[in-house]
């Protein structure tokens, strides 16, 4: 699923912090974290890259990982029972995968890279570790993801992005 990382790609949580700070859209992931908390959160996240066209999440998959977008753009595709394809985009400073993260249900849509992306993932196991070791930080991350779900669900075109 994940592309091998070229040696020229450098990951630093500061890039994700910058993307989150500069996304002022309704679709932004905006936890209320200070610099120290961001650095700590970064130790629980796994950075990786995806190539343009690569599938990150497949509809109906059972994975619960949530992904934070540092650079690039993701498209979200959903085929309903009548075969209609619905589409949303996810930009830097936002997240995907939060729906299954909370519901423990299969993925609601397919997510694919519209451009090469730098991402950070948070698996359920790492979130459990974060919860046990840094509960206040885990609550803030969960509240920010919950807020994102709520905003997406109230915006009909973005509903499909709740994966």
N, C-alpha and C positions, 0 to 999 in steps of 0.2 A: 504494500500500500504506500509506504513512504519512499520517496526518491532518495537515492544516495546523495549525500551532500557534497557538492564540489568544495574543494579546500578553500576557494575564494569567498565562500559565504561565512560571515562572522555573525554570531548570535550574542546578544547582550540584552538583558531585560530592559535596558534603557530604550531600545528601539520600540518595544511593546508599550512602555510608558508613554513615549512620544506619540505613538499612534492613537492611544486611548485619549490622551490630552487634546489631540487635534481633531478628533471626531466629535463634532457638535450636533450630529444628526440625532433623530429620535431612535435610531437603531444602534446607538453607541453603548458599549459596555463601560459603565462609569462607577467603579467602586470608590469609596472615600478612603483612600490609602495614602499614608505619608511615604516618603522615600525609603525609610527603613522597612516598612511593611511590604512595599513593592519588591525590594531586594529579597526579603524572606520568602514571599510568594514565588519569586523566580526560582528558588531552590526546589520547589515542588513541581514546577512545570518542565516539560520536555520540549526543547526546540527541534523543529525539523522543517524541511522544505518540500513543496510539491511543484511539479512541472505543470505548465499550461495543459489543460485537457485531462489531467489526472483526477480520478475520482477519490475523494476524501472519505465520504460517507455514502453507503448504499441504502436506498429505501428498503425497509423491513429487516435490516441487520440488527443484531441484538447488542452491539457495543454501546456503552454509556459515556464514552470519553467526550469532554467538551473541548473545543478548540478556540483559541484567541488569535485573531488575525493581526499580524504586525505589518506586512506589506502584501500587495497584490489584491486580487478580487476573486471571490467565490460566487458561483451561481448555484441556486437551489432549485431543483426540478422535482415536481410531484405529479404523478399520473393518477388521476382519480378513477373511480369505477366505470366512468364513461369514456376513458381513454384520453381525457383532456390533460394537456401538460400545462402546469402552472409554474411561474418563474419569479424568483426574487434574487437580489444580489446582496452580498455581504462585503463590506468594505473594511479597510484597516481600522483598528480601534473597536471592532465589534467581535462577536463570538458566534459560533454555530455548535449545535449538538446539545444545547441546554434542555431541549424538550425531553429526550431520552435520559439525560442525566438526572432529571427530577422524577420522571414518571416510571422509569425502569421498563418502559415499553419499547418495542422495536422502533427503529428510525422511521420517521414520518415522510422523509424525502431523501433524494440523492443530492449530494453536494459535490461540485466539481470545480476545479480551478479554471477560471476564465483567463487568468494570467499566472505566471509563476508567483508563488506565495512563500512568505516566511510565516510560520505558525508556531504556536505554543500550545501543547496539549496538557490537560489535567485529567488523569484517569480517576475512576472511583476509588481505587486503592490509595493513590496519592492524596486525594481529597480527604479520605478517612484519616490518613496520617496527619494531615494539616489540622483536621478537626480535633484530634487527640492532643496534638502538641501546641497548637495556636488557635484555640476555639474562637476568639474574637475576630481574628483574620478570616477564618473559615466562614463565620457568619456573615461578614461583610461581602465576601465573594459570592456566597449563596444569595444574599439579598440583592446584589447588583445583577446577578444572572436572573433572579426572579423578576426583577424590574424589567429586564430586557424581554423576557417571555411575555409579561403583561402588556408592554407597549406593542410588541409584535402582534399579539392576539387582538388588540383593539384597532389595528391597522390592517384592513382586509388584504391589500397586496403583500404585506409582509408576513401574514399568517403562515405561509408555506415555509418561511425561514425557521420556524420552530421545529427543529429537527431532533 
